[in-house]
Amino acid sequence: MAVNTKIQRMRRHMRIRKKIAGTAARPRFCVSITTNNIYCQFINDEPLTGSLTLAAVSTLDAKFKAENAIPNMAGAALLGKLAAEAAKAAGIEEVVFDRSGYRYHGRIKAVADAARENGLKF
């Protein structure tokens, strides 16, 4: 029986999420991509908070659209920079990177590298 790529990605994502979790001191930096957009969230997964989102940016935000960027590789790098700025504004210095089951290449890698260049540690 053939398994499609969406199911494979969800299996990888669940395998990753068993091993990593965000805390207040070191939240989870979750990056999700769709065909048209990229979403980044900083999430505290501690049981008492119930997966609280501390900061979030996406290609739908006004700051991203003000740069007239599109969600390609250059846009992903810009989004990584905006994510690092949002994290610093929320008082976040260190994170745990969650690639959401996607391979670490292309737009995912561009977001991660830009966030590292702009001061996030992971």
C-alpha positions in Angstrom: 0.0 0.0 0.0 1.4 3.4 -1.0 1.7 6.0 1.6 1.5 9.6 0.3 4.0 12.3 1.3 1.6 14.1 3.6 1.2 11.0 5.8 5.0 10.5 5.7 5.6 14.2 6.8 3.0 13.8 9.7 4.8 10.6 10.8 8.1 12.4 10.8 6.6 15.3 12.7 5.1 13.1 15.4 8.5 11.3 15.8 10.2 14.7 16.2 7.6 16.0 18.7 8.1 12.9 20.9 11.6 14.1 21.5 11.4 17.9 21.7 9.3 20.3 23.7 9.5 24.0 24.5 9.8 25.5 27.9 9.4 29.0 29.2 13.2 29.4 29.2 13.7 27.7 25.8 10.5 27.7 23.7 9.9 25.6 20.6 10.6 27.5 17.3 8.0 25.8 15.0 8.3 26.5 11.3 5.5 25.4 9.0 5.3 25.9 5.2 2.4 25.7 2.7 2.5 26.3 -1.0 1.8 30.0 -0.6 3.0 30.9 2.9 5.4 30.3 5.7 4.5 30.5 9.4 6.9 30.7 12.5 5.8 30.4 16.1 7.5 30.4 19.5 5.6 28.0 21.7 5.9 27.2 25.4 4.8 23.5 25.7 4.8 23.2 29.5 1.8 21.3 30.8 0.4 24.1 32.9 0.4 26.6 30.1 -1.2 24.4 27.5 1.1 25.1 24.5 1.1 28.9 24.8 2.2 30.8 21.7 4.7 33.5 22.9 5.3 35.2 19.5 4.5 34.5 15.9 5.3 35.8 12.4 4.2 34.8 9.0 4.3 35.9 5.4 0.8 37.3 5.9 2.1 39.9 8.4 2.2 43.6 7.5 6.0 43.9 8.1 6.6 41.1 5.6 4.3 42.6 3.0 5.8 46.1 3.5 9.1 44.7 2.1 7.2 43.5 -1.0 8.7 40.1 -0.4 7.3 36.8 -1.7 7.6 33.5 0.2 10.5 32.1 -1.8 14.1 31.6 -0.5 14.7 35.3 -0.1 11.4 35.8 1.6 12.1 32.9 3.9 15.4 34.6 4.9 13.5 37.8 5.6 10.9 35.9 7.7 13.8 34.3 9.7 15.1 37.8 10.5 11.6 39.0 11.5 11.1 35.9 13.6 14.4 36.6 15.5 13.3 40.2 16.1 9.9 39.1 17.4 11.6 36.6 19.7 13.9 39.3 21.1 10.9 41.5 21.6 9.3 38.7 23.6 12.5 38.2 25.6 13.5 34.9 24.0 17.2 34.2 23.4 17.4 30.4 23.1 15.0 28.1 21.3 14.5 24.5 20.3 14.0 24.2 16.5 11.0 22.2 15.2 11.0 21.7 11.5 7.5 20.1 11.6 8.6 17.0 9.7 9.9 18.9 6.7 13.4 18.2 5.4 16.0 20.7 6.6 16.7 22.3 3.2 15.2 25.1 1.1 12.9 27.5 2.8 13.1 25.7 6.2 16.9 26.0 6.2 16.7 29.7 5.0 14.5 30.6 7.9 16.7 28.8 10.4 19.9 30.3 9.1 18.5 33.9 9.1 17.2 33.5 12.6 20.6 32.3 13.8 22.4 35.2 12.0 20.0 37.6 13.8 20.8 36.3 17.3 18.7 33.3 18.1 20.6 30.4 19.6 19.6 26.8 18.7 
